[in-house]
Amino acid sequence: MDYKTILAQVSLFSQMKEDDLKRIADLVRESVYRKGDIIIQEETRDRRLFIVIGGSVEVIKNLGSNKETAIG
C-alpha cells in the first residue's frame, strides 16, 4: 500500500512537501481491527495517530459506565 499517497489525501498532511510525506509514511504501521475491538481507551496516554482508511469507528465516552455516550 502506498502510504504517502494515502497521507496526502488527509487534510492534516495535504499541504506537506513530498519528502516530509515520505518520512512520515515510512513510520506508518498498519493495523486491522475487528468489530467490537477497543482501539484505545479514554484517558489512556498514547503517542499514536489513527487514520481510518477503510470501515468506520465508533467513539464512546465513559465506556462501561451509566454515563456512556456515543460521540462519533
C-alpha positions as CSV (number, residue, x, y, z in Angstrom):
1,M,0.0,0.0,0.0
2,D,1.3,3.5,-0.9
3,Y,1.1,5.3,2.5
4,K,2.5,8.5,1.1
5,T,-0.5,8.8,-1.3
6,I,-3.0,8.0,1.4
7,L,-1.4,10.6,3.8
8,A,-1.5,13.2,1.1
9,Q,-5.3,12.8,0.9
10,V,-5.7,13.5,4.7
11,S,-6.3,17.2,5.3
12,L,-3.7,17.3,8.1
13,F,-1.0,16.2,5.7
14,S,-2.3,17.5,2.4
15,Q,0.0,20.6,2.2
16,M,3.2,18.8,3.2
17,K,6.2,18.5,0.9
18,E,6.8,15.2,-0.8
19,D,10.0,14.5,1.3
20,D,8.1,15.1,4.5
21,L,5.3,12.9,3.5
22,K,7.7,10.1,2.7
23,R,9.4,10.4,6.1
24,I,6.0,10.1,7.8
25,A,4.9,7.3,5.5
26,D,8.0,5.3,6.5
27,L,6.8,5.4,10.1
28,V,3.3,4.1,9.3
29,R,2.3,0.8,10.9
30,E,-1.0,-0.7,9.6
31,S,-3.3,-2.4,12.0
32,V,-6.5,-4.3,11.3
33,Y,-9.3,-4.3,13.9
34,R,-12.5,-6.3,14.1
35,K,-15.9,-5.1,15.0
36,G,-16.1,-4.6,18.8
37,D,-12.3,-4.2,19.3
38,I,-11.3,-1.4,21.6
39,I,-8.5,0.5,19.9
40,I,-7.8,3.0,22.7
41,Q,-9.5,3.8,26.0
42,E,-10.3,7.2,27.3
43,E,-7.6,8.8,29.4
44,T,-5.0,6.4,28.2
45,R,-1.8,8.0,27.2
46,D,-0.8,7.0,23.7
47,R,1.6,8.5,21.1
48,R,-0.1,7.0,18.1
49,L,-2.2,8.8,15.5
50,F,-5.0,6.8,13.9
51,I,-6.1,7.3,10.4
52,V,-9.1,5.2,9.3
53,I,-8.6,4.1,5.6
54,G,-11.4,1.6,5.5
55,G,-14.5,0.9,7.5
56,S,-15.6,3.0,10.4
57,V,-15.1,3.5,14.1
58,E,-17.4,4.4,17.0
59,V,-16.2,6.8,19.7
60,I,-17.7,6.2,23.1
61,K,-17.2,8.5,26.1
62,N,-17.4,6.9,29.6
63,L,-17.4,3.3,28.1
64,G,-18.9,0.8,30.6
65,S,-20.5,3.4,32.9
66,N,-24.0,4.6,33.3
67,K,-22.9,7.8,31.5
68,E,-21.8,6.0,28.4
69,T,-22.3,8.2,25.3
70,A,-21.6,7.6,21.6
71,I,-19.9,10.8,20.3
72,G,-18.7,9.7,16.8
